[in-house]
Each structure stands twice: as structure tokens, then as C-alpha cells.
Amino acid sequence: MTDSKVLLDSSAWIEYFLTGKQEIKQLVESNNFILVTSALSIFEVKRKLLKERYKPKEIASVLKFIRSNSLVKDITEEICEKAADDCYKKGLHMADGIIYRTALEESVKLISLDSDFKNLANTLILK
């Protein structure tokens, strides 16, 4: 494994589990990156899987996979305060602001499929 780190946001994890999108699959399974995840993505992934009517055991398996294969970063007061500034200045929604700020605080590139992160520094938006 390399020392390169990337933060996968909720949309990337959801695509990985729901569609197996090749680009994300390569990121997750290559062992070329240390994966980082905001704790907020745990909420967003679970909510999506509940909406898709996944069974509790399937959801537990997905969340266990995320926890086992990435460093899950807690949402701190500092992240929340700085995320509020980011949301105000960059027009982000709350969840996106917290996830973006987590990537900034961890000094990692944010990987997403969410166009709300378009044109933000240190992000890679997959199609």
C-alpha cells in the first residue's frame, strides 16, 4: 500500500456498492490508496441502503466493509465550524461542507460523483 490517501464521499461509496462502477472499484480494491471516510458518510450510505430496501444484514455488511477498509474520521467541533464557513463561501449544503472540510483537514483529495464539489480545490469528480 502507498502513503497516498483519498477521501471517498458518500456518493462514491454508494456507487461502489450499488453499481460496482469500475473507476471506484479500482480505487477501493487496488490497495494503491489509504481510504478515508467522513463519519457522515456512514449515515448517508445507510440511509440510501434503507431507501433501496436492503436487508439489515446486508446493510451491516456494507458498513462493516467501509469501516474495515477505510479510516473513518469523526465529525469534530472544529470541522463543523470550518465547514460552516465553507458552506457559506462556496455554496455547499451542510453534509457536503462537512465531508469537504474533513478532506481538507486530512490533507487528502476528495473523490466524489457529486457535481456540488465541482470547481473546488483538491477534488476529483467522477462521471
N, C-alpha and C positions, 0 to 999 in steps of 0.2 A: 504494500500500500504506500502511496506517496503522502507527502505532507500537504498536498493541495486539499483545501476544504471548499465545499459549496453548500449553500442552504437551499434545500428543496422546499418550496412553499406548498400549501395545501393542494393547489391545482395540479402540481407535478405529481404528488403522491396519489391523488385521485386518478389521474390518467394512468399511472403505473398499474394500479390495481384494477381499474375498470376496463381499460383498453389494451394495456401492455404496450403502449406507444414505444417504438423501437429506440428513439433518442433517449428517452428517460430510462428505459430498461438498461441500456448500455451504461448510463451514469451510475445507476444503482448497483448493477451486478458486476461492473468491471473491476472493482477494488482499486481504481485509479484515484479515487477521491475519498476523503473523510466526509461523510454526510452529516449535515447539521439540520435540525428541525426546530422551529419555534413550538413551544407547548401549545400555542393557539391552534396550530395545525392539527393537533390531536383532536381537538374539539371539532374543527371543520371537517376533517376526514370522517369522524364517527357520525356526525350529523348527516353527511352525504350518504353514507352507507345505510343509515337508518331509513332515509328517504327512498333509497333503492331497494328497501326491504331485505337487506342482508340479514342472515340469522345471527343471533348473539355470539355463537361460537366462531362464525366467520369474521365478525367484527373484532372479536378478541384476538383472533389470529393476525389480522391486518395490523392492529395497534401494537401487538407484540413484535411483529416484524419491523415496524417503524422504530420502536424503542430499541430493538436489538441491533439494528443496522444503521442507526444514526445517533448523534449526540443531541438529546432533546434539551433545549435551553428554556429555562423558566422565564416567565414574564416578570420583570422586576419593576420597582417604582421608577428607577432611572430610565428604563426602556420606555415605560408608559409616558413619562414626562417629555422625553425627547421625541417620541412618536407623535405626541400632540402637535409639536412644532412642525414635524414633517408633514402631518396631515394638513395642517393649515397652509403651509408654504407650497406644498406640491399637489394639493387637491386629492389626497388619498382618503379612502374610507378607513375607519378605525382598525379593522383587522389587518388590512394591507399595510397600514402605517406601523403597526406593532411588528409584523413579520419583516418589513423592510428595515426597521430600526434594529431588529435582532441581527440581521445580516450585517448591518453597518458596525454594530458593537462587536461582532465576532470577526470583523475584517474578512468576510467571505463574499463570494459572488452569489447573488440570489438567482436561482433558476426557477422560472415560472412559465405558465401558459396564459397568465392573466395580463391582458393589454393595459390594465391600470398602472403597471410598472414601467410601461413604455417610456423611453427617454430619461429614465432615472439612472444615475451613476451606478456602476458595478452590478448591473442586472443583465441577464440573458433571457430573452423571451422566446420560447419555442413555439412554433406554429402547430 
